[in-house]
């Protein structure tokens, strides 16, 4: 009996040792630690990121374009087309003479406007070689206004047909009446070209003459008021034209 008890105790010791070697506790996993700490270990739900070029929302689709916003911010409404009488007066040979010289006089004067569009052209209202001054004009949208914004002519057709100005041209490029006389070279007899033209606007001689209008009038005398010898200084009507 004693031997049997000794053997039993030995077997028990061996079993305890064996179990201790097999059942070594492992370190807790990250998930179990997180669980024990009360932290949700589930990964965050996936979110579909919108691509950079995703279609805009309905609000964006109806919004004005960047270009339109820039135009509005810059106040880029188209300038009206202006007409004025030059502040400076010239003899019957404005500038270098002829229509080209008179047109250049108008363009130089126009650079003194408070708003000047360098892409547009300027033409003098002068008859030459039997041609109506308006025959070479463009037909700007909205017609022509004075430099203070008051309407003068509604269209090129109004000018050529001899319709009367709504308001006298009267004002110079400086926004005030021109210096000195209100008489303006035109070469017009009523609404008919062919009056005296100071040799096609190439002469400042006292033996030549040219037809003149009056910038302060709104009847036909705006363009056909009298004759003047070409040595006198008169003004020039200038009409703004669309860009080519």
PyMOL commands that set and color helices and strands:
alter all, ss='L'
color gray80, all
select helices_A, chain A and resi 2-22+30-37+58-62+66-74+98-110+133-136+156-161+198-201+220-222
alter helices_A, ss='H'
color red, helices_A
select strands_A, chain A and resi 81-85+121-124+144-145+151-153+183-185+188-189+192-193+209-214+226-229+235-241
alter strands_A, ss='S'
color yellow, strands_A
deselect
rebuild
show_as cartoon
